[in-house]
Amino acid sequence: MHESVLLPIDLQHPESWERALPVARRLAGDKGVIHLLGIVHDFGSSMVATFLPKGYEAKALQAMKQGLDDFAAEHFTDPDRVCVHVGHGHVAETILKAAARFKADLIVMASDKPDELRSILVSRDANAVVRHSPVSVMVVR
């Protein structure tokens, strides 16, 4: 079993965790810790940021943290077995940095079977994580 499992999820898309969560639990065993990671996307442009209300990013980070805390309370009976983290930035880079920071020995991610649209939106991040991760990555379909 794994001691530290990183599970990046998107709370607005249940397909990012419905199948991956049970796999992460199983691979963490009775003693491993699951690190839930929610990511607030970086817009990558200061020009885009000028169109957003003041304090938008801070509010988005706070809302993500609250949502992850609620998710953890609903899906985990042992609060010592789950840690909630909020990242900010590009998805794949944020996942890889979080894996290093939390000393994850496994990353569990969901990815649908690729079709033209999903291969652009979903699999791109999973592919980048798999290609660049120094630890094992379980892609759940």
Short mmCIF file of the C-alpha atoms (twelve columns), coordinates in Angstrom:
data_MODEL
# 
_entry.id   MODEL 
# 
loop_
_atom_site.group_PDB 
_atom_site.id 
_atom_site.type_symbol 
_atom_site.label_atom_id 
_atom_site.label_alt_id 
_atom_site.label_comp_id 
_atom_site.label_asym_id 
_atom_site.label_seq_id 
_atom_site.Cartn_x 
_atom_site.Cartn_y 
_atom_site.Cartn_z 
_atom_site.pdbx_PDB_model_num 
ATOM 1   C CA . MET A 1   0.000   0.000  0.000   1 
ATOM 2   C CA . HIS A 2   0.987   3.635  -0.434  1 
ATOM 3   C CA . GLU A 3   1.718   6.067  2.386   1 
ATOM 4   C CA . SER A 4   0.848   9.281  0.573   1 
ATOM 5   C CA . VAL A 5   -1.606  9.385  -2.340  1 
ATOM 6   C CA . LEU A 6   -2.341  12.597 -4.243  1 
ATOM 7   C CA . LEU A 7   -5.863  12.785 -5.667  1 
ATOM 8   C CA . PRO A 8   -6.465  15.898 -7.798  1 
ATOM 9   C CA . ILE A 9   -10.187 16.504 -8.272  1 
ATOM 10  C CA . ASP A 10  -12.463 19.034 -9.895  1 
ATOM 11  C CA . LEU A 11  -15.495 19.501 -7.668  1 
ATOM 12  C CA . GLN A 12  -17.602 20.735 -10.583 1 
ATOM 13  C CA . HIS A 13  -16.954 17.536 -12.549 1 
ATOM 14  C CA . PRO A 14  -17.828 14.336 -10.649 1 
ATOM 15  C CA . GLU A 15  -16.180 12.282 -13.389 1 
ATOM 16  C CA . SER A 16  -12.868 13.593 -12.030 1 
ATOM 17  C CA . TRP A 17  -13.366 11.700 -8.771  1 
ATOM 18  C CA . GLU A 18  -16.254 9.182  -8.897  1 
ATOM 19  C CA . ARG A 19  -14.068 6.304  -10.087 1 
ATOM 20  C CA . ALA A 20  -10.717 7.654  -8.880  1 
ATOM 21  C CA . LEU A 21  -11.707 8.110  -5.217  1 
ATOM 22  C CA . PRO A 22  -12.376 4.391  -4.516  1 
ATOM 23  C CA . VAL A 23  -9.110  3.479  -6.259  1 
ATOM 24  C CA . ALA A 24  -7.164  6.035  -4.208  1 
ATOM 25  C CA . ARG A 25  -8.728  4.683  -1.001  1 
ATOM 26  C CA . ARG A 26  -7.870  1.104  -1.925  1 
ATOM 27  C CA . LEU A 27  -4.278  1.982  -2.827  1 
ATOM 28  C CA . ALA A 28  -3.809  4.024  0.370   1 
ATOM 29  C CA . GLY A 29  -4.850  0.973  2.388   1 
ATOM 30  C CA . ASP A 30  -5.539  1.220  6.104   1 
ATOM 31  C CA . LYS A 31  -2.703  3.609  6.960   1 
ATOM 32  C CA . GLY A 32  -2.026  5.808  3.938   1 
ATOM 33  C CA . VAL A 33  -3.070  9.442  3.697   1 
ATOM 34  C CA . ILE A 34  -4.983  10.830 0.724   1 
ATOM 35  C CA . HIS A 35  -4.139  14.387 -0.266  1 
ATOM 36  C CA . LEU A 36  -7.155  15.931 -2.004  1 
ATOM 37  C CA . LEU A 37  -6.071  18.682 -4.370  1 
ATOM 38  C CA . GLY A 38  -8.382  21.229 -5.944  1 
ATOM 39  C CA . ILE A 39  -6.901  23.665 -8.428  1 
ATOM 40  C CA . VAL A 40  -8.011  27.197 -9.211  1 
ATOM 41  C CA . HIS A 41  -6.893  27.774 -12.778 1 
ATOM 42  C CA . ASP A 42  -4.486  30.569 -13.582 1 
ATOM 43  C CA . PHE A 43  -5.803  32.763 -16.369 1 
ATOM 44  C CA . GLY A 44  -2.274  33.313 -17.612 1 
ATOM 45  C CA . SER A 45  -2.891  36.887 -18.645 1 
ATOM 46  C CA . SER A 46  -3.039  40.098 -16.676 1 
ATOM 47  C CA . MET A 47  -5.333  41.446 -19.381 1 
ATOM 48  C CA . VAL A 48  -7.941  38.790 -18.577 1 
ATOM 49  C CA . ALA A 49  -7.572  39.529 -14.860 1 
ATOM 50  C CA . THR A 50  -8.538  43.167 -15.440 1 
ATOM 51  C CA . PHE A 51  -12.041 42.027 -16.475 1 
ATOM 52  C CA . LEU A 52  -12.601 40.114 -13.235 1 
ATOM 53  C CA . PRO A 53  -13.964 41.676 -10.048 1 
ATOM 54  C CA . LYS A 54  -11.452 42.793 -7.440  1 
ATOM 55  C CA . GLY A 55  -10.458 39.964 -5.120  1 
ATOM 56  C CA . TYR A 56  -11.766 37.307 -7.524  1 
ATOM 57  C CA . GLU A 57  -8.811  34.931 -7.120  1 
ATOM 58  C CA . ALA A 58  -8.843  35.158 -3.313  1 
ATOM 59  C CA . LYS A 59  -12.578 34.398 -3.282  1 
ATOM 60  C CA . ALA A 60  -12.119 31.511 -5.737  1 
ATOM 61  C CA . LEU A 61  -9.348  30.011 -3.569  1 
ATOM 62  C CA . GLN A 62  -11.493 30.366 -0.452  1 
ATOM 63  C CA . ALA A 63  -14.510 28.792 -2.173  1 
ATOM 64  C CA . MET A 64  -12.347 25.910 -3.409  1 
ATOM 65  C CA . LYS A 65  -11.054 25.272 0.121   1 
ATOM 66  C CA . GLN A 66  -14.583 25.268 1.553   1 
ATOM 67  C CA . GLY A 67  -15.810 22.947 -1.197  1 
ATOM 68  C CA . LEU A 68  -12.932 20.517 -0.614  1 
ATOM 69  C CA . ASP A 69  -13.512 20.573 3.148   1 
ATOM 70  C CA . ASP A 70  -17.193 19.725 2.563   1 
ATOM 71  C CA . PHE A 71  -16.217 16.979 0.096   1 
ATOM 72  C CA . ALA A 72  -13.769 15.466 2.584   1 
ATOM 73  C CA . ALA A 73  -16.359 15.534 5.388   1 
ATOM 74  C CA . GLU A 74  -18.881 13.784 3.137   1 
ATOM 75  C CA . HIS A 75  -16.566 11.115 1.668   1 
ATOM 76  C CA . PHE A 76  -14.132 10.309 4.491   1 
ATOM 77  C CA . THR A 77  -15.037 8.966  7.918   1 
ATOM 78  C CA . ASP A 78  -11.503 9.326  9.335   1 
ATOM 79  C CA . PRO A 79  -10.323 12.951 9.117   1 
ATOM 80  C CA . ASP A 80  -6.743  11.850 9.888   1 
ATOM 81  C CA . ARG A 81  -6.619  9.970  6.571   1 
ATOM 82  C CA . VAL A 82  -7.349  12.966 4.340   1 
ATOM 83  C CA . CYS A 83  -5.621  16.321 3.853   1 
ATOM 84  C CA . VAL A 84  -7.198  19.089 1.802   1 
ATOM 85  C CA . HIS A 85  -5.064  21.345 -0.399  1 
ATOM 86  C CA . VAL A 86  -5.843  24.139 -2.816  1 
ATOM 87  C CA . GLY A 87  -3.480  24.879 -5.669  1 
ATOM 88  C CA . HIS A 88  -3.378  27.778 -8.082  1 
ATOM 89  C CA . GLY A 89  -1.950  27.718 -11.570 1 
ATOM 90  C CA . HIS A 90  -1.695  25.409 -14.545 1 
ATOM 91  C CA . VAL A 91  -3.206  22.020 -13.747 1 
ATOM 92  C CA . ALA A 92  -0.370  19.616 -14.597 1 
ATOM 93  C CA . GLU A 93  2.346   21.838 -13.114 1 
ATOM 94  C CA . THR A 94  0.345   22.328 -9.922  1 
ATOM 95  C CA . ILE A 95  -0.233  18.577 -9.558  1 
ATOM 96  C CA . LEU A 96  3.465   17.798 -10.004 1 
ATOM 97  C CA . LYS A 97  4.533   20.487 -7.520  1 
ATOM 98  C CA . ALA A 98  1.960   19.253 -5.002  1 
ATOM 99  C CA . ALA A 99  3.175   15.656 -5.384  1 
ATOM 100 C CA . ALA A 100 6.699   16.772 -4.517  1 
ATOM 101 C CA . ARG A 101 5.594   19.027 -1.641  1 
ATOM 102 C CA . PHE A 102 3.428   16.342 0.008   1 
ATOM 103 C CA . LYS A 103 5.946   13.575 -0.745  1 
ATOM 104 C CA . ALA A 104 3.284   11.605 -2.588  1 
ATOM 105 C CA . ASP A 105 4.357   8.136  -3.625  1 
ATOM 106 C CA . LEU A 106 1.379   7.826  -5.997  1 
ATOM 107 C CA . ILE A 107 -0.859  10.162 -7.991  1 
ATOM 108 C CA . VAL A 108 -4.361  8.913  -8.832  1 
ATOM 109 C CA . MET A 109 -6.192  10.781 -11.597 1 
ATOM 110 C CA . ALA A 110 -9.362  10.189 -13.563 1 
ATOM 111 C CA . SER A 111 -9.500  10.445 -17.318 1 
ATOM 112 C CA . ASP A 112 -12.327 9.531  -19.644 1 
ATOM 113 C CA . LYS A 113 -11.744 7.506  -22.747 1 
ATOM 114 C CA . PRO A 114 -10.394 10.042 -25.183 1 
ATOM 115 C CA . ASP A 115 -12.615 11.326 -27.921 1 
ATOM 116 C CA . GLU A 116 -11.886 14.459 -29.907 1 
ATOM 117 C CA . LEU A 117 -13.197 16.922 -27.349 1 
ATOM 118 C CA . ARG A 118 -12.113 15.105 -24.186 1 
ATOM 119 C CA . SER A 119 -8.614  14.429 -25.492 1 
ATOM 120 C CA . ILE A 120 -8.118  18.168 -25.566 1 
ATOM 121 C CA . LEU A 121 -9.855  19.055 -22.288 1 
ATOM 122 C CA . VAL A 122 -9.150  16.136 -19.971 1 
ATOM 123 C CA . SER A 123 -6.404  13.876 -21.212 1 
ATOM 124 C CA . ARG A 124 -3.940  16.666 -21.895 1 
ATOM 125 C CA . ASP A 125 -3.374  17.264 -18.160 1 
ATOM 126 C CA . ALA A 126 -3.292  13.558 -17.314 1 
ATOM 127 C CA . ASN A 127 -0.843  12.988 -20.158 1 
ATOM 128 C CA . ALA A 128 1.455   15.785 -18.957 1 
ATOM 129 C CA . VAL A 129 1.414   14.444 -15.395 1 
ATOM 130 C CA . VAL A 130 2.180   10.897 -16.550 1 
ATOM 131 C CA . ARG A 131 5.031   12.082 -18.771 1 
ATOM 132 C CA . HIS A 132 6.722   14.276 -16.168 1 
ATOM 133 C CA . SER A 133 5.937   12.678 -12.804 1 
ATOM 134 C CA . PRO A 134 8.832   11.201 -10.827 1 
ATOM 135 C CA . VAL A 135 6.317   8.961  -8.961  1 
ATOM 136 C CA . SER A 136 3.841   6.416  -10.248 1 
ATOM 137 C CA . VAL A 137 0.581   7.718  -11.707 1 
ATOM 138 C CA . MET A 138 -2.601  5.657  -11.788 1 
ATOM 139 C CA . VAL A 139 -4.965  6.902  -14.487 1 
ATOM 140 C CA . VAL A 140 -8.459  5.615  -13.795 1 
ATOM 141 C CA . ARG A 141 -10.901 5.329  -16.670 1 
# 
